[in-house]
Amino acid sequence: MRLLSWLLTLLLLVVAICFALHNDQDSSVNMWPFEATATLPLYILVLGTLFTGFFIGVSISWISHMPHWMETRRLRRETSTLKQKLEEARKTVPYVEKSPRHAYMSWSKSKWRLGGRR
């Protein structure tokens, strides 16, 4: 999957470079609310617009994930607190060795045996 991602990125980069090399004509952009006009190569306008849209999308995605990160951080803190309380409780309660699973007697084929049902 990572290889596929790198290959697609490389392909997109090659396409962008080819686009930039073949579209070096000047283009005028009128900045509407202001009385300004910018004359830039066409590839700068197109690639700049794409990169601006990409960064806006990344920013929106990052902001939308913030509640999940905050919830994860809260749950980690809560888990850490509960682990500390569990360790404190284990220190205060005396250790009781668990009896083995087969330590009870069962009746099978007219004989008592260890191991329970089988």
Secondary structure as GFF3:
##gff-version 3
##sequence-region A 1 118
A	DSSP	alpha_helix	2	22	.	.	.	ID=ss1
A	DSSP	beta_strand	26	31	.	.	.	ID=ss2
A	DSSP	beta_strand	36	41	.	.	.	ID=ss3
A	DSSP	alpha_helix	42	92	.	.	.	ID=ss4
A	DSSP	beta_strand	105	108	.	.	.	ID=ss5
A	DSSP	beta_strand	111	114	.	.	.	ID=ss6
###
